[in-house]
Amino acid sequence: MRWHNTGRSRNDADKGHHVDGKAWWAFDKNHPNFACEIRNVRLGLSSDGVNPFGPQSLSKDMDVFLRPLVDELKELWTSGIDTRDVSTNNSIFRMRAMLLWTVSDFPTRSSLSGWSGQGYDACPTFNEETPSTCVIDLLEMEASKDVASPPAKRVPMERRGYASIGENKIQLLTNHFKVRKVLRAMEWFYHYSVSITYEDGTIVDPRNVGRRIMKNLQEEFITELNGKEFAYDGDKNLYTVCEPLPRAKLEFRVVLLNPMSIRKLESADLGGDDNPKESVKKRSRGFSRFKTYKVAINLVGVIPIDAAATALRGQDSNLYQDPELFQKAVRVLNVILQQNAAKRGCFLVHQSFFHNEPKNFMDIGGGVVGCRGFHSSFRATQGGLSLNIADVSTTLLVKPGSVMDFLLGNQRVKYPNLIKWDKAEEALKNLRIKATHSNLEYKITGLSTYICDNQMFPMKQKTATDGDGKTETKLISVFDYFLRHYELDLKGSKEFPCINVGKPERPIYIPIELGGDNFRLSFGMPAAAHQTLIVGMDVSHGSTHSGFPSIAAVVNSQSSSMYRYHAAVRIQTPKQEMIESLFQKVSDTKDNGIFRDGVSESQFNQVLNIEFNQIIEACKFLGADNWSPKFMLIVAQKNHHTKFFQADDSPDNVPPGTVVEHTICHPKYNDFYMCAHAGVNGTTRPTHYHVLVDEIGYCPTDLQELVHCLSYA
């Protein structure tokens, strides 16, 4: 029962098992809960020996024979039966089964399905939708019917060949490293969704505490997970390798220290007894020092590791009729890299990793330091699966230290009384700090309106003389509150605004001296081109948490020289990469060459089947029957980490105009790298071009020459 998964090898020349068929793979993809247990059974029903004709025919009473079979199949599918596995010390597991194949001739198939196989509507598959007609009328019907079939899903075009232009060929080195082995091809990645909520059902943003919660879960519930480790992407996805988690649906309650418990104490009422600290301690019993999170983990699907293993052999993943399957497998490998880096204490920014070591930091002024790190990601190439590693990733960090030191450095002044507080509030907003009095983390939301000594807030106090439990509300300054509660003489904060770590409707103030170390990441044209209209498209997004609309821009050339362009700019939904409402005419005489910027390989499907469809529909709507241009669609990627170096140890950049279309390019689809310009040593990065559609029919030489010329237009 395990052999199909663990006991056989997969070679292209040795495919003799049903597991290699499309039906098996399609079923597993649609029913991951069933597929995750490799001991579940797939059945075939053969009607060999059943006589559908004559006096011995079972066709009239077929349901009598099928009823017990149908009942048992339903039980096996819905609930399964307890089964003893002798290969694993007689352990008991719940085995399920399903009917995947039937083998029968057409008359017997009709009997089994209960559908008449004669006359009109004779097909058991199409049933009442069976097209029936006389042979004489067949040609007329086919000619007259006006039924539009759904458009085929577009995929990136295949490579047509290689270019022949160029003065000479040179040897280059690149930062791609060949992967020799991933895992056995017959194994799986198991994909789970992760939902984190508070006990009241409110959704938790996993970007802030997701990794802490899942780390705690893995350590605390290691027994419930059967010792199985997982890779978590820090958001809503979790993966296991080779074996699934114990159940398809799991729920846990994870308890972490609740920072709000201390925050509430800091904004609590000041007691009137002689021992303020004891008073605060008594009231702390009313606050929970811990926060409980509910974590739901649900199986989403399975991803065959073979989707990545084929890339090791320089092949594509069309074996499973899913062009995006390789991207899913590679995403799992990248998440595993992230998980390992996080365990080693690295800062993570997407696929870039930063070690917290002094040698990696450089002071760039203004209270900000740069942190050197490296980037890594897997890619499919003609030479097989490669790991792209770049040691040039840099991110910006607020320089560790007190808030006051940061502001002095940020505004480049020597004394606090020279700080401009309107600019200070803008610089501090959304930074995370650790308060020295509580050792807890906060996010700065702003500054107080008044200085610390004058910023008042109401606080209930017990009357000191009555002793009858009565209270009265008095105003107290933030400075006096911290002086009396924590015995802190904050003379350096008295004359300056407070840090607000609360919400606008309920501010929580901390004197500026209590802001401790900040350690979080902030974050001449070819002849063929003269009849081609060049269109460029890109979307610009605001900062991560700004909520501002995204800005979409489309430009198109207005002359054959490609030096004059018309531009259209509009706002759209925040963080939406696909351009909305691409429905306007740009020309009525030329073919269209479209350059799309800012999308990754995982978004090619949306570009091809959403944006491109809108452009085609716009042309049809505005041009009617008189305008039917041909299209070429190219994605230009600049935000990647592939670099080239001269092989002779030369310190110079690669020559301008260098094109790479072999070895590290995709094994099937049409892509190439180009370094069009000369640049300062060490700064040149090639642009990665992906040709998704080419209805115009450019040969590789003309296309690369066009792209090179447009780089200077």
C-alpha positions in Angstrom: 0.0 0.0 0.0 3.0 2.3 0.4 5.0 1.1 -2.6 3.5 3.5 -5.1 4.8 6.4 -2.9 8.0 5.1 -1.2 9.1 1.9 -2.9 9.6 2.9 -6.5 11.7 5.3 -8.5 10.4 7.7 -11.0 12.2 7.7 -14.3 10.9 9.1 -17.5 11.5 5.8 -19.2 9.8 3.7 -16.5 6.1 4.8 -16.0 4.0 1.8 -15.5 1.8 2.6 -12.5 -1.5 4.4 -12.2 0.2 7.0 -10.0 1.7 8.4 -13.2 -1.7 9.0 -14.8 -3.5 12.4 -15.0 -6.5 11.0 -13.2 -4.4 10.2 -10.1 -2.7 13.6 -10.0 -5.9 15.5 -10.7 -7.8 13.7 -7.9 -5.0 14.3 -5.4 -4.9 18.0 -6.2 -8.7 18.3 -5.7 -8.9 16.1 -2.6 -5.7 16.7 -0.4 -7.3 15.3 2.7 -7.5 11.9 1.0 -4.1 12.2 -0.7 -2.2 13.0 2.4 -2.7 9.4 3.7 -0.7 7.3 1.3 -2.3 4.1 2.5 -5.8 5.2 1.3 -7.0 3.0 -1.6 -8.1 4.0 -5.1 -10.3 1.4 -6.7 -11.2 0.4 -10.3 -14.5 -1.2 -11.3 -14.4 -3.6 -14.3 -17.6 -4.9 -15.9 -15.8 -7.7 -17.7 -18.2 -10.7 -17.8 -21.4 -8.7 -17.4 -23.9 -9.6 -20.2 -26.0 -6.6 -21.1 -28.2 -8.5 -23.7 -30.5 -11.5 -23.8 -32.5 -13.4 -21.2 -29.5 -13.5 -18.8 -29.0 -9.7 -18.9 -28.7 -7.9 -15.6 -29.6 -4.5 -17.0 -33.1 -4.5 -15.5 -32.0 -5.6 -12.1 -28.6 -4.0 -12.1 -29.5 -1.8 -9.1 -30.0 -4.9 -7.0 -26.4 -6.0 -7.5 -25.0 -2.5 -7.2 -26.8 -1.4 -4.0 -24.5 -3.2 -1.6 -21.4 -2.0 -3.5 -22.6 1.6 -3.5 -23.3 1.5 0.3 -19.9 0.2 1.0 -18.2 2.7 -1.3 -20.0 5.5 0.5 -18.8 4.3 3.9 -15.2 3.9 2.7 -15.3 7.4 1.2 -17.0 9.4 4.0 -15.7 7.7 7.2 -13.4 4.9 6.3 -12.7 1.8 8.4 -10.1 1.1 11.1 -7.3 -0.9 9.5 -4.3 -2.6 11.1 -0.9 -1.8 9.4 1.4 -4.8 10.0 4.3 -3.0 8.5 4.3 -0.5 11.3 4.0 -2.8 14.4 0.3 -3.4 13.9 -0.6 0.3 14.3 -4.3 1.2 13.6 -5.1 3.9 11.1 -8.3 5.0 9.4 -8.3 3.8 5.8 -10.5 5.4 3.2 -11.2 4.3 -0.4 -12.7 5.8 -3.5 -13.7 4.6 -7.0 -11.3 6.3 -9.5 -11.7 4.2 -12.7 -14.4 2.1 -14.5 -13.6 -0.3 -17.3 -16.5 -1.3 -19.5 -17.9 -1.3 -23.0 -20.5 1.2 -23.9 -23.7 -0.9 -23.5 -22.5 -2.2 -20.1 -21.5 1.4 -19.1 -25.1 2.4 -19.8 -26.4 -0.3 -17.6 -24.0 0.6 -14.7 -24.9 4.3 -15.0 -28.6 3.8 -15.3 -28.7 6.0 -18.4 -30.1 4.7 -21.7 -27.4 4.3 -24.3 -29.7 4.4 -27.3 -31.5 7.1 -29.2 -31.5 10.7 -28.2 -29.4 11.9 -25.2 -27.5 8.6 -25.3 -24.2 9.5 -23.7 -23.9 8.7 -20.0 -21.4 11.5 -19.6 -23.3 14.4 -21.2 -26.7 13.0 -20.3 -29.4 15.6 -21.3 -26.8 17.8 -22.9 -25.9 15.2 -25.5 -26.0 16.8 -29.0 -28.2 14.7 -31.2 -28.9 15.2 -34.9 -29.5 13.3 -38.1 -26.5 12.6 -40.2 -28.0 14.6 -43.1 -28.4 17.7 -40.9 -25.0 17.3 -39.2 -23.0 19.6 -41.5 -25.7 22.3 -41.5 -25.9 22.2 -37.7 -22.1 22.5 -37.3 -22.0 25.4 -39.8 -24.9 27.3 -38.3 -24.3 27.0 -34.6 -22.8 30.1 -33.0 -21.5 28.8 -29.7 -18.2 30.4 -28.6 -16.0 28.0 -26.8 -14.3 29.5 -23.7 -10.8 31.0 -24.4 -7.9 28.8 -23.6 -5.8 29.8 -20.6 -2.7 31.6 -21.8 0.7 30.5 -20.7 4.1 32.1 -21.4 5.4 31.3 -24.9 8.2 28.9 -25.5 11.7 29.9 -26.7 12.0 30.0 -30.5 15.7 30.0 -30.7 18.8 32.0 -29.9 20.1 35.3 -31.2 23.0 35.5 -33.6 24.0 39.1 -33.5 27.0 40.3 -31.4 30.7 41.1 -31.9 32.0 38.3 -29.8 31.2 35.8 -27.1 32.7 36.2 -23.7 32.9 33.9 -20.6 31.0 35.2 -17.6 30.6 34.1 -14.0 27.3 34.5 -12.1 26.0 34.1 -8.6 23.8 31.1 -9.4 24.8 27.8 -7.8 23.6 24.5 -9.1 21.4 22.4 -6.7 22.5 18.7 -6.8 19.6 17.1 -4.9 16.3 18.2 -3.4 14.4 15.1 -2.1 13.1 11.9 -3.5 10.8 12.6 -6.4 7.9 10.5 -5.2 7.4 12.6 -2.0 5.2 15.6 -1.3 5.1 19.0 0.3 1.9 19.4 2.4 0.5 22.9 2.4 -1.6 24.2 5.3 -3.3 27.5 5.9 -2.8 29.2 9.3 -5.4 31.4 10.9 -4.6 33.2 14.2 -7.3 34.9 16.2 -7.8 36.2 19.7 -10.2 34.4 22.0 -13.1 36.7 21.0 -12.5 35.8 17.3 -10.7 39.0 16.3 -8.2 38.3 13.6 -4.5 38.8 14.6 -2.1 40.4 12.1 0.5 37.6 11.9 3.3 40.0 10.7 3.8 41.2 14.2 3.6 38.1 16.4 3.1 35.2 13.9 6.6 33.7 14.2 6.6 34.0 18.0 3.2 32.2 18.2 4.2 29.4 15.8 7.6 29.0 17.5 5.8 28.6 20.9 3.3 26.2 19.3 5.9 24.0 17.9 7.8 23.8 21.2 4.8 23.4 23.5 2.7 20.9 21.3 5.6 18.8 20.0 3.8 15.6 21.2 0.5 16.6 19.6 2.4 17.2 16.3 4.0 13.7 16.6 7.4 15.4 16.6 6.8 16.8 13.1 8.5 20.0 12.3 7.1 22.6 9.9 8.2 25.6 7.9 6.1 28.8 8.5 6.2 31.8 6.2 5.4 34.4 8.8 1.9 35.0 7.4 -0.8 32.5 6.6 1.0 29.5 5.1 2.7 26.5 6.7 4.4 23.5 5.0 5.6 20.1 6.0 7.9 17.8 4.0 7.3 14.2 3.0 4.8 13.5 5.8 1.6 15.4 6.9 0.7 16.6 10.3 -1.4 14.1 12.4 -4.7 15.5 11.2 -6.0 17.6 8.3 -7.5 20.1 10.8 -5.8 21.1 14.0 -6.6 23.8 16.6 -4.3 25.0 19.4 -4.4 27.7 22.1 -1.0 29.4 22.5 -0.3 31.6 25.5 2.2 34.5 25.3 3.1 37.2 27.8 0.6 40.0 27.3 2.3 43.4 26.8 -1.1 45.1 27.3 -1.2 44.0 30.9 1.7 46.4 31.8 0.3 49.1 29.4 -3.0 49.1 31.3 -1.1 49.4 34.6 0.7 52.4 33.3 -2.5 54.1 32.4 -4.4 52.9 35.5 -5.6 55.0 38.4 -3.1 56.1 41.0 -4.0 54.8 44.5 -3.9 57.0 47.6 -2.1 54.8 50.0 1.4 55.3 51.3 2.9 52.6 49.1 2.1 53.3 45.4 4.0 50.2 44.2 1.9 48.0 46.4 -1.2 49.7 45.2 -0.3 49.0 41.6 0.5 45.4 42.5 -3.0 44.9 43.9 -4.7 46.3 40.9 -2.6 44.1 38.6 -4.6 41.1 39.7 -7.4 42.5 37.6 -5.4 42.4 34.5 -4.3 39.3 32.6 -0.5 39.1 32.3 -0.9 36.7 29.4 -2.5 36.7 26.0 -4.2 33.6 24.5 -4.2 33.1 20.8 -6.3 30.5 18.9 -4.4 28.9 16.0 -6.3 26.9 13.3 -4.2 24.9 10.9 -6.1 23.4 7.9 -4.7 21.3 5.1 -5.0 23.1 1.7 -3.3 20.8 -0.7 -0.3 18.8 -1.6 2.5 19.8 -3.9 4.6 17.0 -5.6 8.3 17.5 -4.9 8.8 16.2 -8.4 7.7 19.6 -9.6 11.0 20.9 -8.3 13.0 17.8 -9.1 12.2 18.1 -12.8 14.1 21.4 -12.7 17.2 19.6 -11.5 17.2 17.8 -14.9 16.6 21.1 -16.7 13.0 20.2 -17.5 9.8 22.1 -17.0 6.9 21.1 -14.8 4.3 20.5 -17.5 4.2 16.8 -16.5 1.3 17.8 -14.2 -0.4 20.1 -16.7 0.0 23.0 -14.2 2.6 25.6 -15.3 2.4 27.2 -11.8 3.2 24.0 -10.0 7.0 24.6 -10.1 6.5 28.1 -8.6 4.5 26.5 -5.7 7.3 24.0 -5.0 10.0 26.6 -5.2 8.0 28.8 -2.8 8.1 25.9 -0.2 11.9 25.6 -0.7 12.3 29.4 -0.1 10.1 29.3 3.0 12.3 26.5 4.4 15.4 28.7 3.8 13.6 31.5 5.7 12.7 29.2 8.6 16.4 28.0 9.0 17.6 31.6 8.8 15.0 32.7 11.5 16.2 29.9 13.8 19.7 31.3 13.5 18.6 34.7 14.7 18.6 36.5 11.3 16.4 39.5 10.5 14.1 38.6 7.6 13.0 40.9 4.8 11.3 38.7 2.2 14.1 36.5 0.8 16.9 38.6 2.3 18.6 37.6 5.5 20.6 39.9 7.9 22.8 38.7 10.7 22.9 40.8 13.9 26.7 41.1 13.9 28.6 44.4 14.4 30.7 43.9 11.3 27.5 44.0 9.2 26.5 47.5 10.3 27.6 50.8 8.9 26.6 54.3 10.2 25.1 56.4 7.4 24.1 59.3 9.6 20.7 60.8 10.5 20.2 58.2 13.3 20.1 55.4 10.7 22.5 52.5 10.1 22.8 50.2 7.1 22.9 46.5 7.6 24.6 44.2 5.0 23.1 40.9 4.4 22.4 38.4 1.6 19.6 37.3 -0.6 18.8 33.7 -1.7 16.1 32.2 -3.9 15.7 29.1 -6.0 15.2 29.3 -9.8 14.7 26.9 -12.7 17.4 27.2 -15.4 18.6 25.4 -18.4 21.4 24.0 -16.3 18.9 22.7 -13.7 17.6 24.0 -10.4 19.9 26.8 -9.1 20.2 28.8 -5.9 20.7 32.5 -6.6 22.8 34.0 -3.7 23.7 37.7 -3.6 25.7 39.2 -0.8 24.8 42.8 -1.7 21.4 43.1 0.1 21.2 46.1 2.4 18.5 47.3 4.6 18.1 50.3 6.9 17.8 50.1 10.6 17.2 52.8 13.2 20.4 53.1 15.1 20.2 51.2 18.5 20.1 53.6 21.4 17.7 55.9 23.3 15.0 57.8 21.5 16.7 61.1 22.4 20.0 60.0 20.9 18.1 59.0 17.7 16.4 62.4 17.4 19.7 64.2 17.9 21.4 62.2 15.2 18.4 62.3 12.9 18.2 66.1 13.0 22.0 66.5 13.3 21.9 68.8 16.3 23.9 68.6 19.5 21.3 69.7 22.2 17.7 68.6 22.8 16.4 72.1 23.0 17.3 72.4 19.3 15.1 69.5 18.2 12.1 70.5 15.9 9.3 68.4 17.4 7.0 68.4 14.4 9.8 66.7 12.4 10.6 64.5 15.3 7.0 63.1 15.4 7.1 62.3 11.8 10.5 60.5 12.2 9.3 58.5 15.2 5.9 57.4 14.0 5.5 53.6 13.6 9.0 52.9 15.1 9.1 50.1 17.7 10.8 50.7 21.0 11.5 48.8 24.2 10.7 50.8 27.3 13.4 50.6 30.0 10.9 50.7 32.9 8.9 47.7 31.8 11.2 45.9 29.3 8.2 45.7 26.9 7.9 46.6 23.3 5.6 49.4 21.9 4.9 51.0 18.6 5.1 54.8 18.6 1.9 56.4 17.3 2.8 60.1 18.0 3.8 62.6 20.6 1.9 64.4 23.3 0.4 67.8 22.7 2.1 69.3 25.8 5.5 68.7 27.5 5.7 65.9 30.1 5.3 68.2 33.1 2.1 69.7 31.7 0.5 66.7 30.0 -2.3 65.9 32.4 -4.7 62.9 32.5 -7.5 62.1 34.9 -6.9 59.4 37.6 -9.1 58.0 40.3 -7.6 58.1 43.8 -8.9 56.8 47.2 -9.5 59.5 49.7 -6.6 59.5 52.2 -8.7 60.2 55.3 -12.1 58.5 55.2 -10.9 54.9 54.7 -14.4 54.1 53.5 -13.3 53.1 50.0 -14.5 56.3 48.3 -12.6 57.6 45.4 -12.2 60.9 43.7 -10.8 61.9 40.2 -7.8 64.2 40.0 -5.6 65.4 37.3 -1.9 64.3 37.4 0.9 65.0 35.0 2.8 62.2 33.2 6.0 63.4 34.9 4.5 63.2 38.4 2.9 59.8 37.7 6.2 58.2 36.8 8.0 60.0 39.6 5.5 58.7 42.2 4.9 55.2 40.8 8.4 54.2 39.6 10.5 56.6 41.7 12.1 57.9 38.5 13.5 61.4 38.5 13.2 62.1 34.7 14.6 65.6 34.6 15.7 65.1 31.0 12.1 64.5 30.0 10.3 67.1 32.0 10.5 69.9 29.4 9.9 67.7 26.3 6.8 66.0 24.8 5.9 62.4 25.8 5.9 59.4 23.5 2.4 58.2 22.7 2.1 54.4 22.4 -1.6 54.2 22.6 -4.5 55.1 20.2 -5.8 58.5 19.3 -9.0 57.9 21.3 -7.1 56.5 24.3 -3.5 57.7 24.4 -0.8 56.1 26.6 2.1 58.3 27.3 5.7 57.4 28.2 8.4 60.0 29.1 10.9 60.2 26.3 13.8 58.9 28.5 12.0 55.6 28.8 12.3 54.8 25.1 15.0 52.2 25.0 16.8 50.4 22.1 15.1 50.2 18.8 16.1 46.9 17.1 13.4 46.3 14.4 13.8 46.6 10.7 12.2 49.6 9.0 12.0 48.9 5.9 18.6 53.7 -33.9 15.7 51.3 -34.0 15.6 48.0 -35.9 13.5 48.2 -39.1 10.9 45.9 -37.7 10.1 48.4 -34.9 9.0 51.2 -37.2 5.5 49.8 -37.4 5.3 48.8 -33.7 3.7 50.8 -30.9 5.6 50.5 -27.7 3.5 50.5 -24.5 5.1 50.5 -21.0 3.1 49.7 -17.8 3.9 49.8 -14.1 2.3 50.3 -10.7 3.8 52.2 -7.8 2.7 51.5 -4.2 2.9 53.5 -1.1 4.6 52.4 2.1 3.6 49.1 3.6 1.1 50.4 6.2 0.2 53.7 4.6 -3.2 52.7 3.1 -2.6 55.2 0.3 -3.9 54.3 -3.2 -1.5 52.7 -5.7 -0.6 54.7 -8.8 -0.8 53.0 -12.2 1.0 54.5 -15.2 0.8 53.5 -18.9 2.9 55.2 -21.6 3.0 54.6 -25.4 5.3 55.7 -28.1 4.1 58.5 -30.5 6.7 58.2 -33.2 8.7 55.5 -35.0 11.8 56.9 -33.4 10.5 55.8 -30.0 11.7 59.0 -28.4 8.3 60.6 -27.8 5.7 59.1 -25.5 2.2 59.8 -24.2 1.5 59.0 -20.6 -1.7 58.2 -18.6 -1.6 58.0 -14.8 -4.4 57.1 -12.4 -4.9 55.9 -8.9 -6.3 52.5 -8.0 -6.8 50.1 -5.1 -3.9 50.1 -2.6 -1.4 47.3 -3.1 -3.1 46.1 -6.3 -0.4 45.1 -8.8 -2.7 44.3 -11.7 -3.7 47.6 -13.5 -7.4 48.2 -13.3 -9.6 49.3 -16.2 -7.2 48.9 -19.0 -9.8 49.9 -21.6 -8.7 52.7 -23.9 -7.5 52.9 -27.4 -3.9 54.0 -28.0 -3.5 53.7 -31.8 -5.3 52.4 -34.8 -2.6 51.6 -37.3 0.2 49.7 -35.6 1.0 46.5 -33.9 1.6 46.7 -30.1 4.7 45.9 -28.2 3.9 46.0 -24.4 6.6 46.2 -21.8 5.3 45.3 -18.3 7.3 46.2 -15.2 7.1 45.2 -11.6 5.6 41.7 -11.7 7.0 38.4 -10.6 6.8 35.0 -12.2 3.9 34.0 -10.0 1.9 36.9 -11.4 2.5 36.1 -15.1 -0.8 34.2 -15.2 -2.7 37.3 -14.1 -0.9 39.5 -16.6 -1.7 37.1 -19.5 -5.3 36.4 -18.5 -6.5 39.6 -16.9 -4.5 42.6 -18.1 -3.8 41.3 -21.6 -7.5 40.3 -22.0 -8.6 43.9 -21.1 -6.2 45.3 -23.7 -7.6 42.9 -26.4 -11.2 43.7 -25.5 -10.5 47.5 -25.6 -9.1 47.1 -29.2 -12.1 45.1 -30.3 -14.5 47.6 -28.7 -12.9 50.7 -30.1 -11.6 49.4 -33.4 -14.6 47.2 -34.4 -13.5 45.2 -37.5 -11.0 47.7 -38.8 -8.4 47.3 -36.1 -6.9 43.9 -35.1 -3.3 44.5 -34.1 -0.8 41.8 -33.2 0.7 41.9 -29.8 4.1 41.2 -28.1 4.1 41.2 -24.3 7.4 41.4 -22.4 7.9 41.6 -18.6 11.0 43.5 -17.6 12.3 42.6 -14.1 14.9 44.7 -12.4 14.2 43.7 -8.8 16.2 40.5 -8.8 19.6 39.4 -7.5 21.4 37.8 -10.5 24.7 39.5 -11.3 27.4 38.8 -13.9 31.2 39.1 -13.5 34.0 38.8 -16.1 35.7 35.4 -15.9 39.2 36.7 -16.2 39.2 38.3 -12.7 38.8 41.7 -14.4 37.5 44.3 -11.9 35.4 46.0 -14.7 31.7 45.4 -15.2 30.6 43.2 -18.1 30.6 45.2 -21.4 27.4 47.2 -22.1 25.1 45.3 -24.5 25.9 42.0 -22.9 23.1 39.4 -23.4 22.8 36.1 -21.6 20.2 33.6 -22.9 21.8 30.3 -22.0 22.5 28.1 -18.9 20.8 30.2 -16.2 17.7 31.1 -18.3 14.4 29.1 -18.2 14.6 25.6 -19.7 11.5 26.2 -21.8 10.1 29.7 -21.8 11.5 32.7 -23.7 13.7 34.8 -21.4 17.1 36.5 -21.4 19.2 38.9 -19.4 20.6 42.2 -20.8 23.2 44.7 -19.4 22.4 47.5 -21.8 24.4 50.3 -20.1 27.8 51.0 -18.8 27.9 51.9 -15.1 30.1 52.5 -12.1 32.0 49.4 -11.1 29.9 47.0 -9.0 26.6 48.8 -9.7 25.5 47.2 -13.0 22.5 44.9 -12.7 21.1 43.1 -15.7 17.4 43.4 -16.6 15.7 40.1 -16.9 13.2 40.1 -19.8 10.4 37.5 -20.1 8.7 37.3 -23.5 5.2 36.1 -22.6 3.5 36.7 -26.0 4.9 37.3 -29.5 2.2 37.4 -32.2 4.4 39.8 -34.3 7.0 37.1 -34.9 10.3 38.8 -33.9 13.3 36.6 -34.3 15.6 36.6 -31.2 18.2 38.8 -32.9 15.7 41.5 -33.8 14.0 41.4 -30.5 17.2 41.8 -28.5 18.3 44.6 -30.8 14.9 46.3 -30.2 15.2 46.0 -26.5 18.7 47.3 -26.5 17.7 50.4 -28.5 14.7 51.0 -26.3 17.1 51.1 -23.3 18.5 54.3 -24.7 15.2 55.8 -26.0 
